[in-house]
Amino acid sequence: MARINLLPWRDELRKERQREFIIALVGAAVLAGLVVLLIQMRISGMIGYQNNRNEYLQQQTAELDKRIHKIQDLESTKKKLLARMDIIQRLQHSRPEIVHLFNEIATTLPDGVYVTSITQQGTNLTFKGVAQSNSRVSAYMRNLAASKWLTNPRLEVIHTKPVAGLERDSDFTLQVSQVVPKVDEEHPRATKRKHRRGRK
């Protein structure tokens, strides 16, 4: 019976399978490398896109900050201008009041009373002066209480000092509140004329 030696064929088959395995392994490695490379490229692209987007957002944010600062500066300038306009309007409205106030101060002063200084804080006025007697200070306070532009006189300090002779002078400090009378109270004649015209 003839014998066939299969060893060379088996060796050849084994070598062929090894080559196929190595080729498959190399192909898998190359494919895996390509996949990893593609993933890295994709991730790098996404990172670059996000970086560009972040840079764009930062630029836009910086631009918005500049605009906000400009708006804040404009708002500050606007407030300052409005405050100045308000002061100017108050001064314009207070011009006749100041005239009436000084006129009222002059007309309410009785004989023998002299005002040396006047200070004002809001609607409160402080008078400092000299009077020939305490009774003249009382008369001055009554005149102030009867005034349309001044009210609620309050005596803060009164000090009597002797002078040459029998008479004595009194240094006084009093406070009074400024008021603005209504139009009807300030101009009663004009109001009566309007009523008469209405009746006609």
C-alpha positions in Angstrom: 0.0 0.0 0.0 1.4 3.3 -1.0 1.9 6.1 1.6 1.4 9.8 0.9 3.4 12.2 2.9 1.1 15.1 3.9 3.6 17.0 6.0 4.7 19.4 3.2 1.1 20.1 2.4 0.2 20.8 6.0 3.2 23.0 6.4 2.2 24.9 3.4 -1.3 25.3 4.6 -0.1 26.4 8.0 2.1 29.0 6.4 -0.7 30.2 4.2 -3.0 30.6 7.2 -0.3 32.4 9.1 0.1 34.8 6.2 -3.6 35.3 6.0 -3.7 35.9 9.8 -0.8 38.4 9.6 -2.5 40.2 6.6 -5.8 40.3 8.5 -4.1 41.6 11.6 -2.2 44.2 9.7 -5.3 45.2 7.9 -7.2 45.5 11.2 -4.4 47.5 12.7 -4.4 49.8 9.6 -8.1 50.1 9.7 -8.1 50.8 13.5 -5.4 53.4 12.9 -7.4 55.1 10.2 -10.5 55.1 12.4 -8.5 56.6 15.3 -7.0 59.2 12.9 -10.5 60.1 11.6 -11.8 60.4 15.1 -8.9 62.6 16.1 -9.4 64.7 13.0 -13.0 65.0 13.8 -12.4 65.9 17.4 -9.7 68.4 16.4 -12.1 69.9 13.9 -14.8 70.2 16.6 -12.3 71.7 19.0 -11.1 74.2 16.4 -14.7 75.1 15.6 -15.5 75.6 19.2 -12.4 77.7 19.8 -13.3 79.9 16.8 -16.8 80.2 18.2 -15.5 81.1 21.7 -13.2 83.7 20.2 -16.1 85.2 18.2 -18.2 85.2 21.3 -15.4 86.9 23.3 -15.1 89.5 20.6 -18.9 90.1 20.6 -18.9 90.2 24.4 -16.1 92.8 24.4 -18.0 94.9 21.9 -21.1 94.7 24.0 -19.1 95.7 27.1 -17.9 98.8 25.2 -21.4 99.6 24.1 -22.7 99.1 27.7 -19.9 101.5 29.0 -20.9 104.0 26.4 -24.6 103.7 27.4 -23.7 104.1 31.0 -21.6 107.2 30.2 -24.6 108.6 28.3 -26.9 107.8 31.2 -24.6 109.5 33.6 -24.3 112.5 31.3 -28.1 112.5 30.9 -28.6 112.5 34.7 -26.2 115.3 35.2 -27.9 117.4 32.5 -31.3 116.7 34.0 -30.0 117.6 37.4 -28.6 120.9 36.0 -31.9 121.6 34.2 -33.8 120.9 37.4 -31.6 123.3 39.3 -32.0 126.0 36.6 -35.8 125.5 36.7 -35.8 125.7 40.5 -33.8 128.9 40.3 -36.2 130.4 37.7 -39.2 129.5 39.9 -37.5 130.7 43.0 -36.6 134.1 41.7 -40.0 135.8 42.5 -40.0 133.9 45.8 -36.6 135.3 46.8 -37.8 138.8 45.9 -41.0 138.3 48.0 -38.9 136.8 50.8 -36.5 139.7 51.2 -39.3 142.1 50.8 -41.2 140.3 53.6 -38.1 140.3 55.8 -37.8 144.1 55.4 -41.5 144.9 55.9 -41.8 142.7 59.0 -38.9 144.3 60.8 -40.2 146.7 63.5 -38.3 149.7 64.7 -35.4 149.0 66.9 -34.7 145.5 65.5 -31.7 144.8 63.2 -31.0 141.5 61.5 -27.2 140.8 61.2 -27.3 137.5 59.4 -29.7 135.1 57.6 -29.0 131.5 56.9 -31.3 129.1 55.0 -31.5 125.3 54.9 -34.4 124.2 52.7 -37.4 126.1 53.8 -36.0 126.9 57.3 -34.5 130.3 57.9 -32.4 131.4 60.8 -32.2 135.0 61.7 -29.6 136.5 64.0 -29.8 140.1 65.1 -29.9 142.8 67.7 -33.0 144.4 69.3 -33.3 147.3 71.6 -35.5 145.3 74.0 -37.2 141.9 74.4 -40.5 143.4 73.6 -39.3 144.4 70.1 -38.2 140.8 69.5 -41.8 139.7 70.5 -43.2 142.3 68.1 -41.0 141.0 65.3 -42.1 137.4 66.0 -45.8 138.6 65.8 -45.1 140.2 62.5 -43.5 137.1 61.1 -46.4 135.0 62.3 -48.8 137.3 60.4 -46.8 137.1 57.2 -48.0 135.2 54.1 -44.4 134.2 53.2 -43.1 133.4 56.6 -44.6 131.3 59.4 -44.0 129.5 62.6 -41.4 131.8 64.2 -39.4 130.1 67.0 -37.1 132.0 69.3 -33.9 130.0 69.9 -31.6 132.3 71.9 -32.0 135.7 73.4 -29.3 137.4 75.4 -29.5 140.8 77.0 -26.3 142.8 77.3 -25.9 146.1 79.1 -24.8 149.2 77.1 -24.0 152.7 78.0 -26.9 154.4 79.7 -30.1 152.7 80.9 -31.0 151.0 77.7 -30.0 147.4 77.0 -29.6 145.6 73.7 -30.7 142.0 73.2 -28.9 139.6 70.9 -31.4 137.1 69.5 -31.5 134.0 67.3 -34.8 132.8 65.9 -36.0 130.4 63.2 -38.9 130.7 60.8 -40.3 128.6 58.0 -40.7 129.9 54.5 -44.1 129.2 52.7 -45.4 130.1 49.3 -48.9 131.5 49.4 -51.5 130.2 46.9 -52.3 132.3 43.9 -55.7 133.2 45.3 -54.1 134.4 48.5 -51.4 136.3 46.7 -53.6 138.0 44.1 -57.1 138.2 45.6 -58.1 141.1 43.4 -57.3 139.2 40.2 -59.4 136.3 41.4 -62.3 138.6 42.2 -62.1 140.1 38.7 -62.3 136.6 37.1 -65.4 135.8 39.2 -67.0 139.1 38.1 -66.2 138.4 34.4 -67.7 134.9 34.8 -70.9 136.4 36.2 -71.2 138.7 33.2 
